[in-house]
Amino acid sequence: MSHVRRRVSCSICARTASSALAPKRQSLLTSRGVHLRSASFSRGLHANSFIARALEANDPRVLLGPFRAAAGGYDACLSHAGMEVTAIGPEGVACSLVVSRALTNNYSTLHGGAIATIVDVVGTLAILGRDPLRPGISVEMNQSFCSAAAEGDRLEIHGSVLRLGKTLAFTEVTIRTGAAAKLVATGRHTKMFTAARARDPRL
């Protein structure tokens, strides 16, 4: 009989704990950018992030002009460097950027971490150009560093969507120096859409 009481008690405690944790789990999912309905999803974003602005307007053209990242966010380094979004739409996205001191390594050339950030952001911009309601969450990214870009060099950056599916998007980003069109780096960025969004495009 005592074993039965313990099992019943443990079962009740487990259900109570699960119920108490449910709102926390939901909050965590939202903060990681998992797609809920637009209003709920935007609560998990920095209010001034480029993703939030595209989502609110349901139009990627609001992102044209100076790239505006959320204040204090990691990708704000591209805002501070003056990156411009010069074209965005279903065909892809084009950006320009002058290599600033803050984006360089110990050799005064474009840092690999800055290249990774460009691939991350521009790959996402390319997806938003196809569907401003589906920024997705990153699952894989890689870069190939082909040549150096020195401080002061102007970069021409192009991002395109290789494939946009129900659950995954595959993007490609190329970075070239403006004057000589020299290839500096290429990158691939894969992003995932949640199962809920795949089942119902209104989510």
Secondary structure, 3 states (H helix, E strand, C coil): CHHHHHHHHHHHHHHHHHHHHHHHHHHHHHHCCCCCCHHHHHHCCCCCCHHHHHHHHCCHHHHCEECCCCCCCCCHHHHHCCCEEEEEECCEEEEEEECCHHHECCCCEECHHHHHHHHHHHHHHHHHHHCCCCCCEEEEEEEEECCCCECCCEEEEEEEEEEECCCEEEEEEEEEECCCCCEEEEEEEEEECCHHHHHCCCC
